[in-house]
Amino acid sequence: LKLHLALLSRKGRRGGRRRQGRRNGASMVDASQVQALEALVAKLKEDPSLIHEPKLAFFKDFVTSWGAKVPAAGAKKQEKAPEPAPAEEEEEEEPEEPEEEDPERLEEDKEPFPAKSPPGGELSDEQLDKQGEMKQAAAEALEDGDLQKACDKMTEAIKIGGATAMMYAKRAEVLLKLKKPCACIADATAALDINPDSAKAFRIRGKAQRYLGRWEEAHKDLAESQKLDFDDSVVEMQKLVEAKYKRIAERKTQQRIKAEKKALEARRRAA
């Protein structure tokens, strides 16, 4: 019995040594070999056709012995898909500020406007006398505060012919008081056609443009009238128009810069 137990003990020790050997064998692959294997696998991922190289025949046989499939000999090298270009962030356009309510704004009046002077030469003495009478009647109507009658008498005088820039400018002034800004602008423009240096015509047209909310046109006309003949009575109006004009100019400048920037970016993308 003692002999039998001794034999079993020796067999157990020999079995333990064999198991220990197998465990030690697992640690016989050092780190550099693992790194080399990783590098080889990375190369094969980039170019699968390398598996068919003669010097890698052993590796091909090894992986196929485990049931793995290898790519065909003509397999193409894998190419990385190009990374999408970063999306350009579009600048959010600032919403336009709502236009402030203008209690002095006038509605546009429609044509027909009061008649203009017919083309022709010099007036006869009789026509000049008649025209003088109409001018006097218009002046009296203005003194009485009857704007419509004054406008009608001015129109009769103008229709006789030979109307001057001053006659048109005066009727334009009355038309604006009658809240007819478009007719006023038409008369002021007619006055400027006759006399391009009429400060009164520029002034009254600038006022009409202001009451229509046409700030850029009003700025231009009022600035010209003040340059030709400064008038204290329109200083406050000119300040208001100037402020409105500056805001419009700034907004247009911002829009122009944005448009130029977009055009430049489009050209760069197309290049």
PyMOL commands that set and color helices and strands:
alter all, ss='L'
color gray80, all
select helices_A, chain A and resi 2-26+31-46+48-52+54-65+125-144+147-160+165-177+181-194+199-211+215-228+232-270
alter helices_A, ss='H'
color red, helices_A
deselect
rebuild
show_as cartoon
